[in-house]
Amino acid sequence: MMQQQPRKRALSLGADPIMNMPHELGGALEDAGELPTSPVLRWSSSSVSSSFSVESPAKRAQVSFDESRPSGASTVELGEQRLSCSSLPEQSTVAAPEQQRQRMVRWWIGRAESCGLKRCQEDRHAIVDLKDAVYCAVFDGHNGTRAAEHARLTLHRHLLEEGAVDRAAWCRAFASCDAELVASGVVDGSTALAALVERSALTVANCGDSRAVLGSGHRSVRLTCDHKPDVASEKARIEAAGGQVAFRGVWRLAVADCPVMLAVSRALGDRQLKTLAAPRNEVLSATPDICDRTLTRNDHFLILATDGLWDALSDQEAVDCVYDVLGDAIKTGRLSEGIIDIAAAALIARATSLRSFDNITAIIVVFQWTAPPARPTARTASASAYRSSRSKKAAGTRASNFATSNYRKLAR
């Protein structure tokens, strides 16, 4: 993949920052030693709701969308499983040069999540309004939820503190978040996948096995690399630092005299691995891979999802699933808050039907572009000139008639 020149961009938090916090209830109960029957925070309203249906190859998911809530809320029923989703439409006005002849005037964001067959939901996500930009991130916690929750609340703040955002700023933000987790004594860890959309500039930073995929002209474009221990470059780095890669159901990272074995080669937190004596403290890295891309009119949407989705779906299958739901809306430009939720829920319904039992969180960012200004054809130009000449002739005739009428009145 060709990498473009790094960009520096100054960001500031909007007047009304948006943070999705659907797990605070579940997190509080978990800390108290209790777990709710469903970790999904439900919204209730007495207003009229709309209903939609999503087809999947194996099952049919029923979606209800509450249009009264400002940010939108919906619930998907798939058999006995309930998925929650909400959408956050954001608007950005772009002052693109005339020669570009394309502008992204609005983005729409939807998300869905599922606990799967696990005891609790360890995924977290964040969506933050940054005035002329938007920050979206998904975090897949392991061995607990505290690391994912901390990263959800602080990673974007560390990024904002950097001022100008470039590759080095992203790396420092991840390093600061990781250092806080290690110093706090939290023993669990989390992967982190974050995306920043500013006008037509997209930056994706990934640490772990979550994945970002772009839907571009009905083709999938992967923007991240899965950080798995069996990847050749990751395995070489682990072994150089004194670690091992062993197969225990899946390929896992291991260090002698440490009980922790992870199925990812990069993550935030995991204090037991990062407090080992050098160089073994470098076995598990918190350094993200970063991808910069300038969006074009062929880029229709971005999918950010945890590994539970990608365990069951390929990149192209996920993109096709979203196009099945959003295809007509993207063509006509008639996007709405609820339909993005439906697309995210359809992804999870499809993965679940293919026997993905892990936690899944999916965020979809849809880019809405203005139509390029039409160039006048020769026929259009001649018709315009003809109408102009007729208008001038009519104006001249009216002026002549007015002058003649006044002359006759004076002659009398």
C-alpha positions in Angstrom: 0.0 0.0 0.0 1.4 3.3 -1.0 1.7 5.7 1.9 1.2 9.4 1.3 3.2 12.2 2.9 2.3 12.7 6.6 0.1 15.6 7.4 0.1 17.9 10.4 -3.4 19.1 11.4 -4.4 21.2 14.5 -7.5 19.9 16.2 -9.8 21.3 18.9 -12.7 19.8 20.8 -16.1 21.0 19.6 -18.4 23.0 21.8 -20.6 20.0 22.3 -18.4 16.9 22.2 -20.2 13.7 21.6 -19.1 10.6 23.5 -21.0 7.3 23.2 -21.1 5.7 26.7 -23.3 2.7 26.4 -21.4 0.6 28.9 -21.2 2.7 32.1 -24.1 0.9 33.6 -22.6 -2.5 32.8 -19.1 -1.4 34.0 -20.4 -0.1 37.3 -22.2 -3.4 38.0 -19.1 -5.4 37.0 -16.9 -3.5 39.4 -19.5 -4.2 42.2 -19.2 -7.9 41.4 -22.6 -8.1 39.6 -23.4 -8.5 35.9 -26.6 -7.5 34.3 -28.5 -10.1 32.2 -27.7 -7.9 29.1 -24.8 -5.5 29.1 -26.6 -3.3 26.6 -27.9 0.1 27.9 -31.4 0.4 26.7 -33.2 3.7 25.8 -36.9 4.0 26.3 -39.3 6.5 24.8 -43.1 6.9 24.5 -42.9 8.3 21.0 -43.8 6.6 17.8 -41.0 4.3 16.5 -40.3 3.0 13.0 -39.5 -0.6 12.1 -37.1 -1.9 9.5 -36.0 -5.4 8.4 -32.6 -6.7 7.5 -32.1 -9.8 5.5 -29.2 -12.1 6.1 -28.4 -15.4 4.3 -29.4 -17.5 7.3 -31.6 -15.3 9.5 -33.8 -12.3 9.4 -33.0 -9.5 11.8 -35.8 -7.1 12.9 -34.7 -3.6 13.6 -36.7 -0.9 15.4 -35.5 2.7 15.3 -36.6 5.5 17.7 -36.7 8.8 15.8 -37.4 10.8 18.9 -33.9 10.6 20.4 -31.6 13.3 18.9 -28.8 10.9 18.1 -31.0 8.0 17.3 -31.4 4.6 19.0 -32.4 1.2 17.7 -32.6 -2.4 18.9 -32.1 -5.4 16.7 -33.6 -8.8 17.5 -31.7 -11.8 16.0 -33.4 -14.9 17.4 -33.1 -14.6 21.2 -30.1 -12.2 20.9 -30.5 -8.4 21.2 -28.1 -6.0 19.6 -28.1 -2.2 20.4 -27.1 0.4 17.9 -27.2 4.2 17.7 -26.3 6.7 15.0 -24.6 10.1 15.3 -24.8 12.2 12.2 -22.2 14.9 12.0 -21.8 17.7 9.5 -18.7 19.2 8.0 -18.5 22.0 5.5 -15.5 21.7 3.2 -13.9 24.6 1.4 -12.3 22.6 -1.4 -10.5 24.3 -4.3 -12.5 24.7 -7.5 -10.2 22.4 -9.4 -11.0 19.5 -7.0 -14.6 19.7 -8.1 -15.7 17.5 -5.2 -16.6 18.2 -1.6 -17.6 16.0 1.3 -20.3 18.1 2.9 -21.6 15.6 5.5 -20.7 12.4 7.2 -23.1 10.0 8.9 -22.1 7.6 11.6 -23.8 4.5 12.9 -22.8 1.7 15.2 -23.9 -1.7 16.5 -22.6 -4.1 19.1 -23.2 -7.6 20.3 -22.0 -9.5 23.4 -22.1 -12.8 21.5 -21.9 -15.8 23.8 -19.4 -14.3 26.2 -20.3 -13.6 29.8 -19.9 -9.8 29.4 -19.2 -7.2 26.8 -15.5 -6.2 26.9 -15.6 -4.0 23.7 -15.8 -0.3 24.0 -16.1 2.5 21.5 -15.9 6.3 21.2 -17.2 8.9 18.8 -16.1 12.4 19.4 -17.0 15.6 17.5 -13.9 17.8 16.8 -15.6 20.7 15.1 -14.6 20.2 11.5 -13.4 16.6 12.1 -14.7 13.5 13.8 -12.8 10.9 15.8 -14.1 7.3 16.0 -12.5 4.4 17.8 -13.2 0.8 18.8 -11.4 -1.0 21.7 -11.4 -4.8 22.3 -10.6 -5.5 25.9 -9.2 -8.8 27.1 -9.0 -10.2 30.7 -11.3 -7.4 31.8 -12.8 -4.1 30.8 -10.8 -1.4 32.6 -8.1 -0.9 30.0 -10.6 -0.6 27.2 -12.7 1.8 29.2 -9.6 3.9 30.1 -8.5 4.1 26.4 -12.0 5.0 25.4 -12.0 8.0 27.7 -8.4 9.2 27.3 -6.9 8.3 23.9 -8.5 11.2 22.0 -7.6 13.6 24.8 -3.9 12.7 24.5 -4.2 13.2 20.8 -5.8 16.7 21.3 -3.0 17.6 23.7 -0.5 17.2 20.9 -1.9 20.1 19.0 -0.7 19.4 15.4 -1.7 15.9 14.5 0.9 13.8 12.5 2.3 10.3 12.8 4.5 11.2 15.7 1.6 12.7 17.6 -0.5 9.5 17.1 2.4 7.4 18.5 2.9 9.7 21.5 -0.9 9.6 22.2 -0.9 5.8 22.2 2.3 5.7 24.3 0.8 8.1 26.9 -2.4 6.0 27.2 -0.3 2.8 27.6 2.0 4.4 30.2 -1.0 5.5 32.3 -2.5 2.0 32.2 0.8 0.3 33.3 1.4 2.9 36.1 -2.2 2.4 37.4 -1.7 -1.2 38.2 -4.5 -2.4 35.9 -3.6 -5.9 34.7 -5.9 -6.3 31.7 -5.3 -4.9 28.3 -7.1 -3.7 25.1 -6.5 -3.3 21.4 -7.1 0.1 19.9 -8.3 1.2 16.5 -8.9 4.9 15.9 -9.8 6.9 12.8 -9.8 10.7 12.3 -11.8 12.2 9.4 -11.1 15.8 8.7 -12.7 17.1 5.5 -11.4 14.7 2.8 -8.3 13.6 4.9 -8.5 10.2 6.7 -6.0 8.9 9.2 -6.3 5.4 10.8 -4.1 4.2 13.7 -4.2 0.6 14.8 -2.7 -1.3 17.6 -4.0 -4.9 17.8 -6.3 -7.1 15.6 -9.3 -4.9 15.1 -9.6 -3.8 11.4 -10.5 -0.8 9.3 -11.9 -1.4 5.8 -12.9 1.2 3.2 -15.8 0.6 0.9 -14.6 2.2 -2.4 -16.5 1.7 -5.6 -17.9 -1.6 -4.4 -14.4 -2.9 -3.6 -12.8 -3.4 -0.2 -9.6 -1.6 0.7 -8.0 -2.7 3.9 -6.3 0.2 5.8 -4.8 -1.8 8.7 -2.7 -4.8 9.4 -3.8 -7.4 12.0 -1.2 -7.6 14.7 -1.2 -11.3 15.3 1.8 -13.2 16.8 2.2 -15.5 13.7 2.6 -12.6 11.3 6.2 -12.8 10.1 7.3 -9.3 11.0 5.6 -9.5 14.4 7.1 -12.9 15.2 10.6 -11.7 14.4 10.1 -8.7 16.7 8.7 -10.9 19.5 11.6 -13.4 19.3 14.2 -10.6 19.1 12.9 -9.2 22.4 13.1 -12.6 24.2 9.5 -13.8 23.7 8.0 -16.9 22.1 5.2 -17.6 19.7 3.3 -20.8 20.6 0.1 -22.5 19.3 -2.5 -22.9 22.0 -5.7 -23.2 20.1 -4.6 -20.1 18.2 -1.1 -18.6 17.8 -0.2 -16.8 21.0 2.5 -14.6 22.4 4.3 -15.9 25.5 7.2 -15.0 27.7 9.0 -17.4 30.1 8.0 -17.1 33.8 4.9 -15.0 32.8 1.5 -16.6 33.0 0.0 -14.3 30.4 -0.4 -15.6 26.8 -2.1 -13.3 24.3 -3.5 -13.9 20.8 -2.4 -10.3 19.8 1.1 -9.0 19.4 0.3 -5.3 20.1 -2.0 -3.9 22.7 -2.5 -1.2 25.4 -2.0 -2.2 29.0 -1.2 -5.8 30.1 1.1 -4.6 32.9 2.5 -8.1 33.6 4.2 -8.2 30.2 5.4 -4.6 30.2 7.0 -4.5 33.6 9.4 -7.3 32.8 13.1 -6.6 32.6 14.4 -5.3 29.3 14.3 -6.3 26.6 11.4 -8.6 27.4 9.2 -5.6 28.2 9.2 -4.9 24.5 7.6 -8.2 23.6 4.1 -6.7 23.6 4.2 -3.4 21.7 1.8 -0.4 22.1 3.1 1.4 18.9 0.3 1.8 16.3 0.5 1.3 12.6 -0.7 4.5 10.9 -2.3 4.9 7.4 -3.0 8.3 5.8 -5.4 8.5 2.8 -7.0 11.4 0.9 -10.7 10.4 0.3 -12.2 10.7 -3.2 -15.8 10.4 -4.5 -15.4 6.7 -5.0 -14.8 6.2 -1.2 -18.3 5.7 0.2 -17.9 4.5 3.7 -15.4 3.3 6.4 -15.9 0.2 8.6 -14.2 0.0 12.0 -14.8 -3.3 13.8 -13.3 -5.6 16.4 -12.0 -9.0 15.5 -15.3 -10.8 16.3 -16.6 -9.5 13.0 -13.5 -10.4 10.9 -13.4 -13.9 12.3 -16.5 -14.7 10.3 -16.4 -12.2 7.4 -13.8 -11.3 4.8 -13.2 -7.7 3.9 -15.2 -7.9 0.7 -18.1 -9.8 2.3 -18.4 -7.0 4.9 -18.3 -4.3 2.2 -20.9 -6.1 0.1 -23.2 -6.5 3.2 -23.1 -2.7 3.8 -23.7 -1.9 0.1 -26.7 -4.3 0.2 -28.2 -2.0 2.8 -26.9 1.4 1.7 -26.5 1.0 -2.0 -29.6 3.0 -3.2 -29.2 5.6 -0.4 -25.6 6.2 -1.5 -26.6 6.6 -5.1 -29.5 9.0 -4.4 -27.8 10.8 -1.5 -30.9 10.1 0.6 -29.1 9.0 3.7 -30.7 9.0 7.1 -29.7 8.4 10.7 -31.5 5.0 11.0 -30.2 3.4 7.9 -26.6 3.6 9.0 -27.6 1.7 12.2 -29.3 -0.9 10.1 -26.1 -1.4 8.0 -24.0 -1.9 11.2 -26.6 -4.3 12.6 -26.7 -6.2 9.4 -22.9 -6.8 9.6 -23.2 -8.2 13.1 -26.3 -10.3 12.1 -24.3 -11.8 9.2 -21.3 -12.6 11.3 -23.4 -14.1 14.0 -25.2 -16.3 11.4 -21.8 -17.6 10.4 -21.1 -18.6 14.0 -19.0 -15.8 15.4 -19.6 -15.9 19.1 -17.1 -13.2 20.2 -17.9 -9.7 21.3 -18.5 -7.5 18.2 -18.5 -3.8 17.9 -18.9 -2.1 14.4 -18.8 1.6 13.5 -19.7 2.7 9.9 -18.8 6.2 8.7 -20.6 7.1 5.5 -19.2 10.0 3.4 -21.8 12.1 1.5 -20.3 14.1 -1.3 -21.7 17.0 -3.3 -22.3 16.5 -7.0 -19.6 18.1 -9.2 -20.7 21.2 -11.0 -22.1 20.3 -14.4 -20.2 21.8 -17.4 -22.5 23.5 -19.9 -22.8 21.7 -23.2 -22.9 23.6 -26.6 -26.7 23.0 -26.8 -27.2 24.3 -23.2 -25.0 27.4 -23.9 -26.9 28.2 -27.1 -30.3 27.8 -25.4 -29.1 30.1 -22.6 -28.0 32.7 -25.2 -31.3 32.5 -27.0 -33.3 33.0 -23.8 -31.0 36.0 -22.9 -31.6 37.6 -26.3 -35.3 37.1 -26.1 -35.3 38.7 -22.6 -33.3 41.7 -23.9 -35.6 42.1 -26.9 -38.7 42.0 -24.7 -37.2 44.6 -22.3 -36.5 46.9 -25.3 -40.0 46.5 -26.6 -41.6 47.4 -23.3 -39.3 50.5 -23.0 -40.3 51.6 -26.5 -44.0 51.2 -25.9 -43.7 53.2 -22.6 -42.0 56.1 -24.4 -44.6 56.2 -27.3 -47.5 56.2 -24.8 -46.0 59.2 -22.9 -45.4 61.1 -26.1 -49.0 60.7 -27.1 -50.2 62.0 -23.7 -48.0 65.1 -24.0 -49.2 65.7 -27.6 -52.8 65.9 -26.4 
